[in-house]
Amino acid sequence: MSPLFRRGDRRTPESSSGSSHERLVTLIGKPGCHLCDDAQEVIEKVCGDLGVSWEKKDITQDEELHRLYWEQIPVVLVDGAQHTFWRVNEERLRKALSAKP
């Protein structure tokens, strides 16, 4: 079971390869969302492998995020730009994070 989403809850990998170029992945979702849990698993794996920081934000705690994304959660941002929604493809995320920002 995944922990509750907290606004600004940033996760940093324990080992950083230094190749992250200060990249940031943001997972926008809500508690109790099975697609959000699935997306988090992919994000944890890819970000952990690449040494990229990630955070998660709860649309139920942020009116602006709710207005923008309530029909698309989970939404994944890479460096603040929307990367995907609903399902996260591991290889596509890995490729996006491996590219120069």
N, C-alpha and C positions, 0 to 999 in steps of 0.2 A: 504494500500500500504506500502510495507516495505522500509526502508531507503536504500540508496546505500551502497554497500559493501565497506568497507575501510580496507586496509591492517592493520592488527594488532588491529582492532576495538574490544576491549575486553569488554564483558558484565559481570557484577558481580551481582548476586542476591542481592536484598535489605536485605533479612534476611538470615543469614547463620547458619546452624545448627551445624557447627563445625565437621560434619561427612564426609566432602568432601575429606579429606586426600590430600588436595591441587590438586585435580583432575582438568583437563582442557579438555573441549570439543571444537574442532575446526570445524567450518562449512566452507567448501571451495566451492565457487560457483561464480555466476556472477549476475549482475543486470538484471532484466527482466526475470529471470528464475522462472517459476511457481513451479517447483519441489523444488527449493532452498527456496522459500517462505514457502512451505509446511514443509520442513525439519526444517526451523527456528522455526516454531510454535511448533513442537514437542520438539525441543531442549530447547526452552524457558520454556516450561511447565515442562519437566523432570528436567532440571537444577535448575529451581526455586523451585521445590518441594524438591530436594535433597541438595540444597545449594552449587551447583557446579558452578564454573566459566566457561564461554564460550566466544568464540571469533569467528569472521567471517573474512574470507579472500577472496579477489576477484582475480580470476585467470586472469582477464584482466589486472591486475596491477602487476603481478608477473610472469616472464617468466618461472621460474622453476616449480611453481605450475601449470601453463598452460601446460607445457610439460608433467608433470606427470599425470594430472587428467582431461584434457580437454574433454575426451570421457565419463567420469564417473560422472560429477557433477549432483547434489550436492554430495560431499564426506564428510563424518564425520570421524574425528579422535578423539580418546580418548587417552589422554596422549601421543599424537604424533604418535600413531599407527592407521592404518586404521581400522575403525569399520564397516563401511558400505558405500554404494553409491546408488544413485538414490532415493530410498525410505527409510525413517527412521522409524523403528518399535519402538513405544514408550516402550513397555515392554522389548524388547531386550536391548535398550539403558539404561533403568532403571536398569536392571539386571547387565549390564556391569559396571555401575557407583556405584552400591551397593557392588560389589565385592572388595576385598582388592586389591590395586594396586600392 
